[in-house]
Each structure stands twice: as C-alpha cells, then as structure tokens.
Amino acid sequence: MAHSDEWIPNVEQVGGEDGQQAMNYIRSLMNEGRTDEARGELQMLIDQDPQNSRAIMAYGMSLMRDNRLEEATSYFEQAMAVDPENGTAPLLAARAGLQGDNPEYAETNYHKALEANPTSMQALTGLARLHQRQNKPDEAIEVLERALGVDPQSDRVRSQLATIYAREGRREEAKEQLEQVLAIKPGDQRATVMLANICTQLGETEEATKVLDGALKAAPNDLRLLMTSGRAKLAKEDYTGAESLFRRALTAKRSRPEGGAGPMANRRGGPGGGNGPMAAMRQNRGDRPNAMAQIALVQSLIPQKKLKEAREILGKMRRNGRPNPMVQRLYGDAYAMEGNYKAAEESYRAAIQRNDNGEDILKEIDAAKAAQNPEGEALVQLYKDSFKDRRESRRENRGSGGMRERLRERRQQRGGGEGGPGNGNMRERLRQRMAQNRGNMGGQGGPMMQGGGDGDQNPRAGFMRAMMARRRGDN
C-alpha cells in the first residue's frame, strides 16, 4: 500500500529519559554514518548495564540496517528476555523476520508485541499486512477490525480493510470503508481513486464521476485522478469526455504521497528519492507522453472513428515488450471499426499470442470458429469475448491470491522462498552473505556483542560493493 502503517524502526524509537544524552550522541553518530563508533558506544552502555534494553535494541537495529539479520534478532531476543513487558523489541524482531522472508518468525513476534501491548497499532497493522502477504484475508480482516476498536478514526486501517474487501470481491463493504475514510480525511487521493473504481465496477458510474469530479477540482493536473476519471467516462461510453481527460493526462505528473518522503527517502538522498538514480532517469525522460495515457486516449478515439489519429499514436508506441499485446489489440479495434475484419483478426491473434496461455486461448477460439463459422462482427466478437474473459480472470486472481502464489513460485525457482531468522536455510544464507560482505570490506566487521569493527564509515558500502560484484559475475 502506498498509504500504509508500515513501521520503519529507527534508533530514536528506543530512546528514553535515562541515558538520553548518551543515546542522542549515538544517534548523531548513526546519522553521520559512523556506525562502528556508534556500536562501540552502545557496547560500553551494555557493558555498564547488561539490563539496558534500549542500548541492546539500538545495537540490533544497527545490525539490521546492514542486513545482518541473524545477529540483529539475537539482540532483540535478548532485549525481550531483559524486559518482557517491552513491546518494541518484538516489533523489531518481527520486522527482521519480514526482511529475512520468514513470516512464521514475524508472526510469532507480532503476537509477543500484542501480549506486551494489546493496543499496539504497529503490531496490529503489521500482523494484518503479514496475513495479507500469506493470502489469509479472513485473519487480516479480523486483526484490522480489532485495530478499529482501538482507533475507529484511523483512515489508514480503514483503507487497508477496503483493499482486502476489494480483492475478495466484497465491493459493497470496501465502498463503505472508503466512504468513511473520506469522511475522516476529505480529499484523500488514494481513497478517492479506489472508491471511484469500485463504484464503476458496481455499475454506479454516475457516483464514480461525481467522486472524481470533486477530487479533480482540488488537483486538476493529477495523473492518477485524470486517468481514473477518464476510465469512468469510458465505462459510461462518454468518449468525448474521456478523450479530453486523457489528453490532459498525456503530460500530467503523478503527485507524491502526503509528506513527500517515503521509507526509502534517506537511502536515496532526499525526500522521495529525489536525488537518486531513478530521479535522474525520470528527468532524462523529459516531457515524453505517458504510455498508459496514450493507450487510454486511443481507446477513446476509436469509438469516435478518429482512426487516423489513433493509428498515428499507435505507430509511435513500442510493439515489443510489455505494451505489445494492448497495442496489437487496439490496432484490431481500429480495423474492426472500419469493417476490415481480416486485418482485425490478425491483430487480435497477435495480441493473444503474447499471453502466457495464448496458444491455448487461440485453440479455443479456432474450435469455436469451426463450430459456428462466424463472419464479420460475429467473428470479431469471439476475440472480444476472450479479452473480456481474461480481464475478469485477472481480477479474480488478484482477489484470490493467485498472482501472489505465482510470484512466490517463481521466487522459489530462483532459489528464494521461505526463510529467515530461526530457519536453518536462511541462517546459512545469511552466514554466507555476511562472510562474503566482510571479505569485500577487507575482513572488517566484528563478532556479535563486541561493538563492531573498523569498517567503512558508510555502513552499506561493503554490501553494495558485494552486490555489484555479484551482478558483474566477479564472485
């Protein structure tokens, strides 16, 4: 979710009045990238007071920043043993479990955090998000309803609930939650777009248009709002209105989430990664029209028989890679509109062939052709029905977790899969990775609980060098 309660831990969240001056100094060292010095100071605090849970957690967090997850969880578990009532340590351990791809370990620690603090919103929303990743929507809904009991005015919890309801096909319930989000936080762009999409799916196109028109008055040049509003007008067959919105969307920019800075901001050199390589790539694109807006514009032009302009736009778009199937399909729509059914069929078949199961789909269509011997519009309709069925199937897969399951299978085929702190395979991979990273840093680092070594001032430098070396095949 772009608008989430995802908890990103930092050293400031384990501070307190006792030893505050020392913790402030340690935070300043961390912020300057002087990680080894900070760990040395933390180790002195731990040596002076082995029950200092804040120092223990801060040490673990510094290790987690370096992706030394097994060592980090050892510190978090030590902090839990020292102070069983502390709800922050299990939250940190759960976060490490997620980072290490061990959902079982993460779930165990979210429950420990809730035992320490039953009203912890970080634990509740984190556990719900974990259930979502595990394709356990009922469990996620149960946890989020519990979170609403803690804070009924949480627009973020309601947005999270709405997302699950929508994926499960429970659109009326999703709509109800989103309406409450907008009552709590009027103008929330994400909720507005999602509500409009759900209204369109429910056939409530007038309500969808009303919601979007209000949002566009506040943000008339927002790409996401323009695209969603245009699609709502397409659903109403208001092709002229859709065309106007998609033309504006060609050069519109997507607005940043409120606050500007995401969890990766500090790693990318500023709010939202404005100074990183992706920002430079975006700048190099110049004012190139948005590809999705171009496709949507063509979809509004063809029903109006503005075929010359539609083909001019399609002719400038890539016909290989990701846009290929849609470009070919739109060529087919243009040919069908002017009655050139042979050319339309050729384009439709080219579009279908690029699908994962394209050959099977074409066999079904050919079987239907042999049985029905359709011509003209009836022939074209066979292909259009196939596109519609595929679209509905994708929507169902998003709700059932089928897409997530396929991604998980692919990750496992690449050697990934379930692992993490507390899992033998993950531990072995972590040991190998840490040994490799220390080797790339010239043997620097240090055993656990000894304050680190004399590594680079940039704590991620060795890791990045190792990663780049692996990509080049140097290892």
C-alpha positions in Angstrom: 0.0 0.0 0.0 1.3 3.4 -0.9 -0.5 4.8 2.1 0.3 2.4 5.0 1.1 2.0 8.6 4.3 0.1 7.7 6.6 0.7 10.7 10.2 1.5 9.8 12.3 1.3 13.0 14.9 3.8 13.9 17.2 4.4 16.9 15.1 7.3 18.1 12.2 5.0 18.9 14.2 3.1 21.6 15.4 6.2 23.4 14.2 7.4 26.8 15.0 9.8 29.6 17.6 7.6 31.2 20.9 7.9 29.4 19.3 10.3 27.0 22.5 12.3 26.4 24.4 9.1 25.5 21.6 8.0 23.2 21.5 11.4 21.5 25.2 11.2 20.8 24.8 7.7 19.5 22.0 8.8 17.2 24.2 11.6 15.8 27.0 9.1 15.1 24.5 6.8 13.3 23.1 9.8 11.2 26.7 10.7 10.2 27.3 7.1 9.0 29.8 6.5 11.8 28.3 3.1 12.6 31.3 1.4 14.2 31.8 4.3 16.6 28.1 4.2 17.5 28.3 0.4 18.1 31.3 1.0 20.3 29.4 3.5 22.4 26.4 1.1 22.6 28.6 -1.7 23.7 30.0 0.4 26.5 26.4 1.1 27.7 25.6 -2.6 27.6 28.8 -3.5 29.5 28.0 -0.9 32.2 24.4 -2.2 32.4 23.6 -5.6 30.8 19.9 -4.8 31.5 19.9 -1.7 29.3 17.3 -2.9 26.8 17.4 0.4 24.9 21.0 0.0 24.1 20.6 -3.7 23.2 17.8 -2.9 20.8 19.7 0.0 19.3 22.7 -2.3 18.6 20.4 -4.8 17.0 18.8 -2.1 14.8 22.2 -1.0 13.6 22.9 -4.6 12.5 19.5 -4.8 10.8 20.4 -1.8 8.8 23.4 -3.8 7.4 21.1 -6.8 6.7 22.9 -8.8 9.4 19.5 -10.2 10.4 20.5 -13.3 12.4 22.8 -11.2 14.7 20.1 -8.5 15.0 17.4 -10.9 16.1 19.8 -12.2 18.8 19.9 -8.7 20.3 16.1 -8.3 20.0 15.5 -11.6 21.8 18.0 -10.6 24.5 16.1 -7.3 24.9 12.8 -9.3 25.3 14.4 -11.5 27.9 15.7 -8.5 29.8 12.4 -6.6 29.6 9.4 -8.9 28.8 6.9 -6.0 29.1 8.7 -4.1 26.3 6.6 -4.1 23.2 9.2 -2.5 20.9 11.7 -5.4 20.9 9.3 -8.0 19.5 8.2 -5.4 16.9 11.8 -5.1 15.8 12.2 -8.9 15.7 9.0 -9.1 13.6 10.4 -6.5 11.2 13.6 -8.6 10.9 11.6 -11.7 10.2 9.8 -9.9 7.3 13.1 -8.6 6.0 14.5 -12.1 6.1 11.5 -13.7 4.4 10.4 -15.7 7.5 6.7 -15.0 8.0 6.4 -17.6 10.9 9.1 -15.8 12.9 7.5 -12.4 12.1 4.0 -13.6 13.2 5.3 -15.1 16.5 6.9 -11.8 17.4 3.9 -9.7 16.4 1.9 -11.8 18.8 4.5 -11.2 21.5 4.3 -7.5 20.9 0.5 -7.7 21.3 0.9 -9.6 24.6 3.1 -6.8 25.8 0.7 -4.1 24.5 -2.7 -5.3 23.2 -3.5 -1.9 21.7 -0.3 -1.5 19.7 -1.4 -0.2 16.3 2.1 -1.0 14.8 1.7 -4.7 15.8 -2.0 -4.9 14.7 -1.4 -3.3 11.3 1.8 -5.2 10.8 0.2 -8.5 11.6 -2.7 -7.8 9.3 -0.3 -6.9 6.5 1.5 -10.2 7.1 -1.7 -12.1 6.9 -2.4 -10.4 3.6 1.0 -11.5 2.2 0.2 -15.0 3.4 -3.1 -14.9 1.5 -5.1 -15.1 4.7 -7.7 -12.4 4.2 -10.1 -13.6 6.9 -7.3 -13.4 9.5 -6.2 -10.0 8.2 -9.8 -8.7 8.4 -10.2 -10.0 12.0 -7.0 -8.2 13.1 -8.0 -4.9 11.4 -11.4 -5.0 13.0 -9.6 -5.3 16.3 -7.4 -2.3 15.3 -10.6 -0.3 14.6 -11.7 -1.0 18.1 -8.5 0.7 19.3 -8.8 3.7 16.8 -12.1 3.9 14.9 -10.9 7.1 13.3 -7.9 5.5 11.6 -8.2 6.2 7.9 -5.2 4.0 7.3 -6.7 1.0 8.9 -10.0 1.5 7.0 -8.0 1.9 3.8 -6.3 -1.4 4.5 -9.6 -3.1 5.2 -11.1 -1.7 2.0 -8.2 -3.0 0.0 -8.8 -6.6 1.3 -12.5 -6.3 0.8 -12.0 -5.2 -2.8 -9.5 -8.0 -3.5 -12.0 -10.5 -2.1 -14.8 -9.2 -4.3 -16.7 -7.7 -1.3 -17.1 -4.4 -3.1 -20.0 -3.0 -1.0 -18.0 -3.4 2.2 -15.0 -1.9 0.5 -17.1 1.0 -0.6 -18.5 1.6 2.9 -14.9 1.7 4.4 -13.7 4.1 1.7 -16.6 6.4 2.3 -15.7 6.5 6.0 -12.1 7.2 5.0 -13.2 10.3 3.0 -15.4 11.4 5.9 -12.3 11.2 8.2 -9.9 12.6 5.7 -11.6 14.5 2.9 -9.6 14.7 -0.3 -7.5 11.5 0.3 -6.5 10.8 -3.3 -5.9 7.1 -2.9 -9.3 6.5 -1.3 -10.9 8.7 -3.9 -9.5 6.7 -6.8 -10.2 3.4 -5.2 -13.8 4.4 -4.4 -14.4 5.6 -8.0 -13.0 2.3 -9.3 -15.3 0.3 -7.1 -18.3 2.4 -8.0 -17.5 1.8 -11.7 -17.3 -2.0 -11.0 -20.7 -1.8 -9.3 -22.2 -0.1 -12.3 -22.6 3.1 -10.3 -20.9 5.3 -12.9 -22.7 8.5 -12.0 -21.4 8.2 -8.4 -17.9 7.4 -9.6 -17.9 10.5 -11.8 -19.2 12.7 -9.0 -16.4 11.5 -6.6 -13.7 12.1 -9.2 -15.0 15.5 -10.4 -14.8 16.8 -6.8 -11.2 15.5 -6.5 -10.2 17.0 -9.8 -11.3 20.4 -8.7 -8.7 20.2 -5.9 -6.0 18.6 -8.1 -6.8 19.3 -11.8 -3.5 18.1 -13.2 -3.0 14.9 -11.2 -2.2 12.0 -13.5 -3.9 9.3 -11.4 -7.1 11.2 -11.0 -7.2 12.1 -14.7 -6.7 8.5 -15.7 -9.3 7.2 -13.3 -11.9 9.8 -14.3 -11.2 9.1 -17.9 -11.8 5.4 -17.5 -15.0 6.1 -15.6 -16.2 8.1 -18.6 -15.2 5.3 -20.9 -17.4 3.0 -18.9 -20.3 5.4 -19.4 -19.4 5.5 -23.1 -18.8 9.2 -22.8 -15.9 9.0 -25.3 -15.6 12.8 -25.8 -15.3 13.5 -22.1 -12.8 10.6 -21.7 -10.7 12.0 -24.6 -10.5 15.4 -23.0 -9.2 13.9 -19.7 -6.7 11.5 -21.4 -5.2 14.4 -23.4 -4.6 16.2 -20.2 -3.1 13.1 -18.7 -0.5 12.8 -21.5 1.8 15.3 -19.8 0.4 15.2 -16.3 2.6 14.1 -13.4 1.6 11.7 -10.6 1.5 13.6 -7.3 3.6 12.4 -4.4 2.0 11.0 -1.3 1.5 13.5 1.5 4.6 14.1 3.4 6.8 13.6 0.4 9.3 11.2 1.9 8.8 7.5 1.9 10.7 4.9 4.0 13.5 4.8 1.4 14.0 8.5 1.4 17.1 8.6 3.5 18.7 5.9 1.4 18.1 7.7 -1.8 19.4 11.1 -0.9 16.3 13.0 0.0 12.5 13.0 0.2 11.0 10.5 -2.2 14.4 9.6 -3.6 14.7 12.9 -5.5 18.5 12.7 -5.8 18.9 9.1 -6.7 19.5 7.3 -10.0 15.8 6.8 -10.5 15.2 10.5 -10.2 17.9 11.2 -12.8 16.2 8.6 -15.1 12.9 10.3 -14.7 14.4 13.7 -15.6 16.0 12.2 -18.7 12.6 11.2 -19.9 11.7 14.8 -20.5 8.2 15.5 -21.5 7.6 12.2 -23.2 3.9 11.4 -23.1 2.7 8.9 -20.6 2.3 5.5 -22.3 -0.8 4.4 -20.4 -2.4 7.8 -21.2 -1.6 7.2 -24.9 -3.3 3.8 -24.8 -6.3 5.2 -23.0 -6.6 8.1 -25.4 -6.6 5.6 -28.4 -9.4 3.7 -26.6 -11.5 6.9 -26.5 -10.7 7.8 -30.1 -11.6 4.6 -31.9 -15.3 4.6 -30.9 -15.4 8.1 -32.3 -13.9 6.8 -35.5 -10.9 9.1 -35.2 -8.9 6.3 -36.6 -6.1 8.4 -38.3 -5.0 9.9 -35.0 -5.4 6.6 -33.2 -3.1 4.9 -35.7 -0.6 7.8 -35.5 -0.4 7.3 -31.8 -0.1 3.6 -32.0 2.6 3.8 -34.7 4.8 5.7 -32.3 4.4 3.1 -29.5 6.6 0.1 -28.9 5.3 -3.1 -30.5 7.7 -5.3 -28.5 7.9 -5.8 -24.8 5.2 -5.1 -22.3 2.9 -2.7 -24.3 2.8 -5.2 -27.3 -0.5 -7.1 -26.6 -2.5 -3.9 -25.9 -1.1 -2.1 -29.0 -1.9 -5.0 -31.2 -5.4 -5.3 -29.7 -6.1 -1.6 -30.4 -4.9 -2.0 -34.0 -7.5 -4.8 -34.2 -10.2 -2.5 -32.7 -9.4 0.2 -35.3 -9.6 -2.3 -38.2 -12.9 -3.7 -36.8 -14.3 -0.2 -36.6 -13.8 0.3 -40.3 -15.0 -3.2 -41.2 -11.6 -4.7 -42.2 -12.3 -7.9 -40.2 -9.4 -9.9 -41.7 -6.8 -7.4 -40.6 -8.7 -7.1 -37.2 -8.4 -10.8 -36.7 -4.7 -10.8 -37.5 -4.0 -8.1 -34.9 -6.2 -9.8 -32.3 -4.4 -13.1 -32.7 -1.0 -11.3 -32.4 -2.2 -9.8 -29.1 -3.5 -13.1 -27.7 -0.3 -14.9 -28.7 1.7 -12.8 -26.3 -0.3 -14.1 -23.3 1.1 -16.8 -21.1 -1.5 -19.3 -22.2 -2.1 -17.6 -25.6 -1.8 -20.8 -27.7 -4.5 -22.5 -25.6 -6.8 -19.5 -26.0 -6.3 -19.5 -29.7 -7.1 -23.2 -29.9 -10.4 -22.5 -28.1 -11.3 -19.7 -30.5 -10.4 -21.8 -33.5 -12.7 -24.6 -32.2 -15.5 -22.0 -31.8 -14.9 -20.8 -35.3 -15.0 -24.3 -36.7 -18.3 -25.0 -34.9 -20.0 -21.6 -35.6 -18.4 -20.4 -38.9 -18.8 -16.8 -37.8 -18.2 -13.8 -40.1 -17.8 -10.1 -39.8 -18.9 -8.7 -36.4 -19.6 -12.2 -35.1 -16.0 -13.3 -35.8 -14.6 -10.2 -34.1 -16.9 -10.8 -31.1 -15.2 -14.2 -30.4 -11.9 -12.3 -29.8 -13.5 -9.5 -27.8 -15.2 -12.1 -25.5 -11.8 -13.7 -25.0 -10.3 -10.4 -23.9 -13.2 -9.8 -21.6 -12.9 -13.2 -20.0 -9.1 -12.7 -19.5 -9.7 -9.3 -17.8 -12.3 -10.8 -15.4 -9.9 -13.7 -14.7 -7.1 -11.4 -13.8 -9.4 -9.5 -11.4 -10.4 -12.8 -9.7 -6.7 -13.8 -9.4 -5.9 -10.5 -7.7 -8.6 -11.3 -5.1 -7.8 -15.0 -4.6 -4.0 -14.6 -4.3 -3.3 -16.5 -7.5 -1.0 -13.8 -8.8 0.9 -13.7 -5.4 1.2 -17.5 -5.5 2.7 -17.5 -9.0 5.2 -14.8 -7.9 6.1 -17.0 -4.8 6.7 -20.0 -7.1 8.9 -18.0 -9.4 11.0 -16.8 -6.4 11.4 -20.3 -5.2 12.5 -21.4 -8.6 15.2 -18.8 -8.5 16.4 -20.2 -5.2 14.4 -17.9 -2.9 11.5 -19.0 -0.8 10.7 -19.1 2.9 13.5 -18.5 5.3 14.7 -16.0 7.9 15.9 -15.8 11.4 15.1 -19.1 13.1 15.2 -21.0 9.8 18.3 -23.2 9.1 18.4 -22.5 5.4 18.1 -18.8 5.9 20.6 -18.7 8.6 23.1 -20.5 6.3 22.5 -18.0 3.5 22.9 -15.1 6.0 26.2 -16.5 7.3 27.5 -16.9 3.7 26.3 -13.4 2.8 27.9 -11.8 5.9 31.2 -13.7 5.3 31.2 -12.5 1.7 30.4 -8.9 2.7 33.2 -8.9 5.3 35.5 -10.3 2.7 34.7 -7.5 0.3 35.3 -5.0 3.1 38.8 -6.4 3.7 37.8 -8.6 6.6 36.2 -5.8 8.6 33.2 -6.2 10.8 33.2 -7.9 14.2 31.6 -10.7 16.2 28.3 -10.1 17.8 28.3 -8.2 21.1 31.8 -6.8 20.6 30.9 -3.3 19.3 31.6 -4.0 15.6 35.0 -3.5 13.8 36.8 -0.8 11.9 34.5 -0.9 8.8 33.8 1.9 6.4 32.1 5.0 7.6 29.3 4.2 5.2 27.8 1.0 6.8 26.3 -0.2 3.5 29.4 0.3 1.3 30.7 -3.2 1.6 27.3 -4.7 1.0 26.8 -2.5 -2.1 30.2 -3.5 -3.5 29.4 -7.2 -2.9 26.1 -6.8 -4.7 27.6 -5.1 -7.7 30.4 -7.7 -7.9 27.8 -10.4 -7.9 25.9 -8.7 -10.7 29.1 -8.4 -12.8 29.9 -12.1 -12.0 33.2 -11.2 -10.3 32.5 -13.5 -7.3 
